[in-house]
Amino acid sequence: MRGYLNSNYKEVKRSINELDPSISSNLLNPDAIFANNEMSLEDIEVYGFDYDYTLAFYSKHLHTLIFNTARDILINEHRYPKEIQRYEYDPNFAIRGLHYDVHKALLMKIDSFHYIQLGTVYRGLNVVPDSEVIEMYEGSHVPLEQMSDFYGKSSEGNTMKQFMDIFSLPEMTLLCCVNEYFLKNNIDYEPVHLYKDVKEAIRDVHVKGILYRAVEADIERYICYGERTQAVLSKLSNHGKKMFLITNSPSSFVNKGMNFIVGKDWRDLFDVVIVQADKPNFFNDKRRPFRKVAERGILLWDKIHHLEKGQTYKQGNLFEFLKLTGWRGSKVLYFGDHIYSDLADLTLKHGWRTGAIIPELKSEIEIMNTSHYIKTMAWLQGLTGLLERMQVYRDAESQMVLQDWIKERQETRDLTKTMFNRQFGSIFRTDHNPTYFLRRLSRFADIYMESLSSLLNYDLHHTFYPKRTPLQHELPVCSEQQYANTFRIPLGRETAPIK
């Protein structure tokens, strides 16, 4: 029986080795827009935008600034050991969408079914052995009541925090660096206090204006010039589309950035500009009225009866916004990078169409288009198919071969993970399931793309159609045979198991 199994193995392996990646007329376009829900741009009359990582993109220097400033706040204001100053920001350590167990001080990736991906649990800067993770969590499943709340926060008994914001990458790295220092030096500490102190230090970088002042003082260092952002806004304006901006950032910061990206007349493109909106509270709290922002940031006390073009407004709430503009329902499309704060309430409660900006998408697709990735995934699928079909052979010799295949399958999975990020892999997939991040992206975003510039590739009558993904009970009919035909992989002979 061993010979029969090995012959099937070699046949599939040979097919993969002979695979010509150029068959991939199926290569993905990194600049494409991807649809979770059918949506036509012809129906969209009003376009809304977040500012940070939607209209404005930042260089790698900004995350280093956030990390270093928050680290120094921990030392100078929270009396943390000065030795943590030797830790520097590593842009290749964390990825977006990870969960952090506040009580256990563990950073990890969780899939759409609340299962931890083993091999991606980090205590400090070191991976936790699978056996220890399974012992701590009595398996690898995280119960619903321990997961983060609706907005990804650890509150009201939730022990997990989900980091969905691109700005949170330095926060995750700082948490792990300080944890690492305490562990290496056998310092007894309370993980909850550490989490709250790091959270407060990161918040102070924003709230105290440190980040804003630094960016405004050296805007060319921190903001990537957005000529394509300017082209998108001009295209929409030339087609008579209404446009608005709702951001949590302050007026002077947005003004200086937009002057740099678009030009001094940038307000002429927008029908409404709202700053310091305090999303997601902006979408839910009816009590806060709008205030007009005059020159030099002075707040006026006038009651707002109209939202005027060319003016800037602070705070407010969505209910008043809808009343004053009449922009309701599916004729509005709003873009943002934060799946929860920007998009969730709009799609669930207000029926707006939503677009997620996912800067990581382009680099991940470029990896997926490489011949190395294509061949590795083809082999992983082929090996999985062999396991599924050959598991019916229960004799001891066959089972030894199958165990070798299972081990090789896991090694191949680990290899695909490191192609994206050595510690945590892709932001969209665990070993075999979608990540929790992708689950929320699929639920709250009608479309998603690497940047707004992707809109330049489509006319404003284009309809986005989501690909028909076969359901599991449909797979034997179309998907497996399609896959085998595409990659010329033999599905194996139909044989009865040996009893």
DOLO-731381 format. One record per residue (C-alpha): residue in three letters; x, y, z. Coordinates in steps of 0.5 Angstrom, whole numbers, padded with zeros to 4 digits, always signed. Each point is the difference from the previous one (the first is absolute). Layout:
<recs>
ALAXYZ/...
</recs>
This chain:
<recs>
MET+0000+0000+0000/ARG+0006+0005+0001/GLY+0002-0001-0007/TYR-0007+0002-0002/LEU+0000+0006+0004/ASN+0007+0002-0002/SER-0002+0000-0007/ASN-0006+0004+0001/TYR+0005+0005+0004/LYS+0005+0000-0006/GLU-0005+0001-0005/VAL-0003+0006+0003/LYS+0007+0003+0002/ARG+0002-0001-0007/SER-0006+0004-0003/ILE+0002+0006+0005/ASN+0007+0000-0002/GLU-0002+0000-0007/LEU-0005+0006+0001/ASP+0001+0006-0004/PRO-0001+0006+0004/SER-0002+0004-0006/ILE-0006-0004-0001/SER-0003+0005+0005/SER-0003+0004-0004/ASN-0004+0000+0007/LEU+0005+0005+0003/LEU-0003+0005+0004/ASN+0000+0007-0001/PRO+0003+0004+0006/ASP-0003+0006-0002/ALA-0007-0003-0001/ILE-0006+0001+0004/PHE-0003-0006+0003/ALA-0008-0001+0002/ASN-0003-0003+0006/ASN-0007+0002-0002/GLU-0002+0002-0007/MET+0000+0008-0001/SER-0001+0005-0006/LEU+0004+0006+0000/GLU-0006+0003-0004/ASP-0004+0000+0006/ILE+0005+0004+0004/GLU-0001+0007+0000/VAL+0003+0002+0007/TYR+0008-0002+0002/GLY+0002+0000+0007/PHE+0007+0000+0002/ASP+0004-0001+0007/TYR+0007+0003+0000/ASP+0005-0004+0003/TYR+0002-0006-0005/THR-0005+0002-0004/LEU+0001+0007-0003/ALA+0007+0000+0003/PHE+0005-0005+0000/TYR+0006+0000+0005/SER+0007-0002-0001/LYS+0004-0006+0004/HIS+0003+0006+0005/LEU-0007+0001+0003/HIS-0001-0006+0003/THR+0008+0000+0003/LEU-0002+0007+0003/ILE-0007-0003+0003/PHE+0004-0005+0003/ASN+0006+0004+0003/THR-0004+0005+0002/ALA-0005-0005+0004/ARG+0006-0003+0003/ASP+0003+0006+0003/ILE-0006+0002+0003/LEU+0000-0007+0003/ILE+0007+0002+0003/ASN-0001+0007+0002/GLU-0008+0000+0002/HIS-0001-0007+0002/ARG+0007-0002+0003/TYR+0001-0006-0004/PRO+0007-0002+0000/LYS+0005+0004-0004/GLU+0003-0006-0003/ILE-0006-0001-0005/GLN+0003+0006-0004/ARG+0004-0005-0003/TYR-0006-0003-0004/GLU-0001+0003-0007/TYR-0006-0001-0004/ASP+0000-0006-0005/PRO-0005+0001-0006/ASN+0000-0007-0001/PHE-0002-0003+0006/ALA-0008+0001+0001/ILE-0005+0000-0005/ARG-0007+0003+0000/GLY-0006-0003+0003/LEU+0004-0004+0006/HIS-0004-0001+0006/TYR+0004+0001+0007/ASP-0002-0004+0006/VAL+0000+0006+0006/HIS+0001-0005+0006/LYS+0005-0005-0003/ALA+0004+0006-0004/LEU-0001-0005-0007/LEU+0000+0003-0007/MET-0003-0005-0005/LYS-0004-0001-0006/ILE-0007-0003+0000/ASP-0004-0002-0005/SER-0007+0001-0002/PHE-0003-0006+0004/HIS+0004+0003+0006/TYR+0006-0005+0000/ILE+0007+0002+0001/GLN+0005-0002-0005/LEU+0005-0004+0003/GLY+0007+0003-0001/THR-0002+0007+0000/VAL-0001+0001+0008/TYR+0005+0005+0002/ARG+0002+0001+0008/GLY+0005+0006-0001/LEU+0004-0001-0006/ASN+0000-0007+0000/VAL-0005-0005-0003/VAL-0004-0005+0006/PRO+0001-0007-0001/ASP-0007-0003-0003/SER+0000-0005+0006/GLU+0000+0006+0005/VAL-0005+0004-0004/ILE-0005-0006+0000/GLU+0001-0001+0007/MET-0002+0007+0002/TYR-0006+0001-0004/GLU-0002-0008+0001/GLY+0001+0000-0008/SER+0000+0005-0005/HIS-0007+0003+0000/VAL-0001+0007+0003/PRO-0007+0000+0003/LEU-0005+0006-0003/GLU+0000+0003+0007/GLN+0008+0001+0000/MET+0000+0003-0007/SER+0000+0007-0001/ASP-0006+0004+0000/PHE-0003+0003-0006/TYR+0005+0005-0001/GLY+0006-0004+0001/LYS+0001+0002+0007/SER+0001-0004+0007/SER-0006+0003+0004/GLU-0005-0003+0004/GLY+0003-0006+0002/ASN+0003-0001-0007/THR+0007-0002+0001/MET+0002+0000-0008/LYS+0002+0007-0003/GLN+0000+0000-0008/PHE+0005+0004-0003/MET-0003+0003-0007/ASP+0003+0006-0001/ILE+0006+0001-0004/PHE+0002+0005+0006/SER+0000-0006+0004/LEU+0006-0003-0003/PRO+0005+0004+0005/GLU-0004-0002+0006/MET+0000-0007-0001/THR+0007+0000-0001/LEU+0001+0004+0006/LEU-0004-0004+0005/CYS+0004-0006-0003/CYS+0007+0003+0001/VAL-0002+0002+0008/ASN-0003-0007+0001/GLU+0007-0002-0003/TYR+0004+0004+0005/PHE-0004-0002+0006/LEU+0001-0007-0001/LYS+0007+0000-0002/ASN+0001+0003+0007/ASN-0004-0004+0004/ILE-0004+0006+0002/ASP-0007-0001+0003/TYR-0005+0004-0003/GLU-0008+0001-0001/PRO-0001-0001-0008/VAL-0007+0004+0001/HIS+0004+0006+0002/LEU+0005-0001-0005/TYR-0005+0000-0005/LYS-0004+0006+0002/ASP+0007+0004+0001/VAL+0002-0001-0007/LYS-0007+0001-0003/GLU+0000+0007+0004/ALA+0007+0002-0002/ILE-0002-0002-0008/ARG-0007+0004+0001/ASP+0005+0006+0003/VAL+0004+0000-0006/HIS-0007+0002-0004/VAL-0004+0004+0005/LYS+0006+0004+0003/GLY+0001+0002-0007/ILE+0007-0003-0001/LEU-0001-0004-0006/TYR-0004+0006-0003/ARG+0006+0005+0001/ALA+0005-0004-0002/VAL-0003-0002-0007/GLU-0002+0008-0001/ALA+0007+0002+0001/ASP+0003-0005-0005/ILE-0005-0002-0004/GLU+0004-0002-0006/ARG+0003-0006+0004/TYR-0006-0003+0003/ILE-0006+0001-0005/CYS+0001-0004-0007/TYR-0002+0006-0005/GLY-0007-0002-0003/GLU+0000+0002-0007/ARG-0005-0006-0002/THR-0004+0002+0006/GLN-0001+0007-0003/ALA-0001-0004-0007/VAL-0006-0004+0004/LEU-0003+0006+0003/SER+0000+0004-0007/LYS-0003-0006-0003/LEU-0006+0000+0004/SER-0001+0008+0000/ASN+0001+0000-0007/HIS-0006-0005+0000/GLY-0004+0004+0004/LYS+0000-0004+0006/LYS-0001+0003+0007/MET+0006-0002+0005/PHE+0001+0001+0008/LEU+0005-0001+0005/ILE-0001-0003+0007/THR+0007-0001+0004/ASN+0002-0001+0007/SER+0006+0005-0001/PRO+0000+0007+0001/SER-0001+0006-0004/SER+0007+0003-0001/PHE+0003-0007-0001/VAL-0005-0002-0006/ASN+0001+0007-0003/LYS+0007-0001+0000/GLY+0000-0007-0003/MET-0005+0002-0005/ASN+0004+0006-0002/PHE+0006-0005-0002/ILE-0004-0005-0003/VAL-0006+0004-0004/GLY+0002+0007+0000/LYS-0002+0006+0004/ASP-0007+0000-0003/TRP-0002-0007+0002/ARG-0006+0002+0004/ASP-0003+0002-0007/LEU+0000-0007-0001/PHE-0004-0002+0006/ASP-0008+0002+0001/VAL+0001-0002+0008/VAL+0007+0000+0004/ILE-0001-0003+0007/VAL+0006-0001+0005/GLN+0001-0003+0007/ALA-0006-0004-0001/ASP+0001-0005+0005/LYS-0002-0006-0004/PRO-0003-0005+0001/ASN-0004+0005+0006/PHE-0001+0004-0006/PHE-0005-0005-0003/ASN-0004-0002+0006/ASP+0000+0006+0005/LYS-0005+0005-0002/ARG+0001+0005+0006/ARG+0006+0004-0003/PRO-0001+0006-0005/PHE+0004+0002-0005/ARG+0005+0006+0001/LYS+0003+0005-0006/VAL+0007+0000+0000/ALA+0003+0007-0001/GLU+0007+0002-0002/ARG+0006-0002+0004/GLY-0005-0005+0003/ILE-0005+0004+0004/LEU-0006-0003+0002/LEU-0007+0004-0002/TRP-0006-0001+0005/ASP-0005+0001-0006/LYS-0005-0005-0001/ILE+0001-0003-0006/HIS-0006+0000-0005/HIS+0004-0002-0006/LEU+0006-0004-0002/GLU+0003+0005-0005/LYS+0005-0001-0005/GLY+0007+0002+0002/GLN-0001+0000+0007/THR+0003-0005+0005/TYR-0004-0003+0006/LYS+0002-0003+0006/GLN-0004-0006+0004/GLY-0007-0001-0002/ASN-0004-0006-0001/LEU-0002-0004-0006/PHE-0007+0001+0002/GLU+0000+0007-0001/PHE+0005-0001-0006/LEU-0006-0004-0003/LYS-0005+0006+0001/LEU+0004+0005-0002/THR+0003-0003-0007/GLY-0006-0005-0002/TRP+0006-0005-0002/ARG-0003-0006+0002/GLY+0000-0008-0002/SER+0003-0003-0005/LYS+0002+0006-0004/VAL+0005+0001+0005/LEU+0007-0003-0001/TYR+0005+0001+0006/PHE+0007-0002+0000/GLY+0005-0001+0006/ASP+0005-0005+0003/HIS-0003-0002+0007/ILE-0005-0005-0001/TYR-0003+0001+0006/SER+0000+0008+0001/ASP-0001+0002-0007/LEU-0004-0006-0003/ALA-0004-0004+0005/ASP-0005+0005+0002/LEU-0001+0003-0007/THR-0002-0007-0003/LEU-0004-0003+0006/LYS-0004+0006+0002/HIS+0000+0005-0006/GLY+0000-0004-0006/TRP+0006+0004-0003/ARG+0004-0004-0005/THR+0007-0001+0003/GLY+0007+0000-0003/ALA+0006-0003+0004/ILE+0007+0003-0001/ILE+0005-0006+0001/PRO+0007+0002-0002/GLU+0003-0007+0002/LEU-0004-0003-0006/LYS+0005+0002-0005/SER+0006-0003+0003/GLU-0004-0006+0002/ILE-0003-0001-0008/GLU+0007+0001-0002/ILE+0003-0006+0004/MET-0006-0004-0002/ASN+0002+0001-0008/THR+0007-0003+0001/SER+0001-0006-0003/HIS+0003-0003+0007/TYR-0007+0002+0003/ILE-0004-0003-0006/LYS+0004-0007+0000/THR+0000+0000+0008/MET-0007+0001+0000/ALA-0001-0005-0005/TRP+0004-0005+0004/LEU-0004+0001+0006/GLN-0007-0001-0004/GLY+0003-0006-0003/LEU+0003-0003+0007/THR-0007+0002+0003/GLY-0004-0004-0005/LEU+0005-0006+0000/LEU-0002+0000+0008/GLU-0007+0000-0001/ARG-0001-0005-0005/MET+0006-0005+0003/GLN-0003+0000+0007/VAL-0004-0006-0001/TYR+0006-0004+0000/ARG+0000-0002+0008/ASP+0006-0005+0000/ALA+0006+0002+0004/GLU+0005+0000-0006/SER-0005+0005-0004/GLN-0001+0004+0007/MET+0007+0001+0000/VAL+0000+0003-0007/LEU-0006+0005+0002/GLN+0004+0002+0006/ASP+0006+0002-0004/TRP-0005+0004-0005/ILE-0003+0003+0006/LYS+0006+0003+0003/GLU+0002+0002-0007/ARG-0006+0004-0001/GLN+0001+0004+0006/GLU+0007+0001-0002/THR-0003+0003-0006/ARG-0005+0004+0003/ASP+0006+0003+0005/LEU+0003+0002-0007/THR-0005+0004-0003/LYS-0001+0003+0007/THR+0007+0003+0000/MET-0001+0003-0007/PHE-0004+0005+0002/ASN+0002+0001+0008/ARG+0005-0004+0003/GLN-0004+0000+0007/PHE-0007+0001-0002/GLY-0001-0002-0008/SER-0005+0004-0004/ILE-0005+0005+0003/PHE-0006-0004-0004/ARG+0001-0008+0002/THR+0002-0004+0005/ASP+0003-0007-0002/HIS-0007-0002-0003/ASN-0005+0005+0002/PRO-0001+0007-0001/THR+0002+0005+0006/TYR-0004+0003+0004/PHE+0002+0007-0003/LEU-0003-0003-0007/ARG-0006-0002+0003/ARG-0002+0007+0003/LEU+0003+0003-0007/SER-0005-0005-0004/ARG-0006+0002+0005/PHE+0001+0008+0000/ALA+0003+0002-0007/ASP-0003+0000-0006/ILE+0006+0000-0004/TYR+0008+0001+0002/MET+0006+0002-0003/GLU+0007+0002+0001/SER-0001+0007-0001/LEU-0005+0005-0003/SER+0004+0001-0006/SER-0003-0007-0002/LEU-0006+0004-0002/LEU+0004+0003-0006/ASN+0000-0007-0003/TYR-0008+0000-0001/ASP-0005+0005-0003/LEU-0006+0002+0005/HIS-0005-0004-0003/HIS+0004-0007+0002/THR-0004-0005+0003/PHE+0005-0004+0005/TYR-0003-0007+0000/PRO+0003-0005+0006/LYS+0003-0007-0003/ARG-0005-0006+0002/THR+0004-0003+0005/PRO-0002-0008+0000/LEU-0003-0002+0006/GLN+0003-0006+0003/HIS-0006-0005-0002/GLU+0001+0003-0007/LEU+0008-0001+0000/PRO+0000-0008-0003/VAL-0004+0003-0006/CYS+0004+0006-0002/SER+0006+0002+0004/GLU+0004-0006+0001/GLN+0000-0002-0007/GLN+0001+0007-0003/TYR+0006+0000+0005/ALA+0003-0007-0003/ASN-0002+0003-0007/THR+0004+0006+0001/PHE+0006-0003+0003/ARG+0000-0006-0004/ILE+0000-0004+0007/PRO-0003-0007+0000/LEU-0005-0001+0005/GLY+0002-0007+0001/ARG-0004-0007-0002/GLU-0006-0002+0003/THR+0001-0006+0004/ALA-0003-0004+0006/PRO+0004+0000+0007/ILE+0003-0006+0002/LYS-0003-0003+0006/
</recs>
